[in-house]
Amino acid sequence: MAELIKHFSDSEFQKQVQKGVVLVDFHANWCGPCRSLAPVLEQVAKDVQGKATIGKIDIDNEQKTAAQFQITSVPTMILFKNGKEVGRLIGLRTADAVKEFINSAM
């Protein structure tokens, strides 16, 4: 089974968000709320499979992309539609809140 959540790097980031609806979780391994968000995003990824993509980017390893989007706190989730940012959520959220956020871009 393919992994439901993709892991993005600086080099492939733009290509990954070009098509469709993509939610990108900017996170860090040392961040407690980020770790709490991980199972929420797993659930959301199952629920939106085939309709939207869920991706993660580690702000410590992929600093260029984090700087480009001015990420100052984690977790920050940015929603892209066909390569353009259409919204952001900062902080821990419920699965329903994240799904509602994704659906707003469909």
Secondary structure, DSSP 8 states (H G I E B T S, - for coil): ---SEEE--GGGHHHHTSSSEEEEEEE-TT-HHHHHHHHHHHHHHHHTTTT-EEEEEETTT-HHHHHHTT--SSSEEEEEETTEEEEEEES---HHHHHHHHHTT-
